[in-house]
């Protein structure tokens, strides 16, 4: 579904990504790990249009999306979440969901006068969908709460909810477990698995927590120094001496996560 071919990205004299080539297969939850500075988040930013690559190509669903703007990539069914959640703080939880659907008829001023019935039907459809998602996330009781008052774990759930408001083919998740208490973390990860299974979503996940990545993802891609070191199943990655040296900094016999 996603093909990254020989991507390079420089910041001044620093090469953040070096001839990076990888693929993400449809229907998988693929992990991306590596030590700090390996280029993981930079790669996410290049794939989703927040950074322009110096060279190389990115194909999504067999279409060249290299250099497109983030909104253009989003419209093609590729969504990216952030390590730090970006909710609209003063708006309610429900309003945060209702903002997301693309192509809303009511966004154009003249449609307010000439297509009032269509607008009303679409708004009701979006409202029903948002209510259904909040029920799925067990957050319906908080639908009128300003998003800024949600605890960190529930902000992550809200971001997953926003993701569910549109028909997507693939989601790039940036540290879905970051800053979440263990109980809520398990809930977030369970929802990610459920969405992949029930909605057929393909997920590409950056995560520092090895327990999260090993329990959530298969296959796992390992980056170091801006390029791919190796990839494989959790078991293969866990026992790969190059990964242990580059990422874990310990001997295979000492690694038990």
Secondary structure, 3 states (H helix, E strand, C coil): CEEEEEEEEEECCEEEEEEEEEEECCCCEEEEECCCCCCHHHHHHHHCCCCCCCEEEEEECCEECCCCCHHHHHHCCEEECCCCCCCCCCCEHHHHHHCCCCCCHHHCHHHHHHCHHHHHHHHHHHHHHHHHHHHHCCCHHHCCCEHHHCCHHHHHHHHHHHHHCCCCCEEEEECCCCCCCHHHHHHHHHHHHHHHHHHCCEEEEECCCHHHHHHHCECEEEEECCEEEEEECHHHHHHCHHHHHHHHCCCHHHCCC
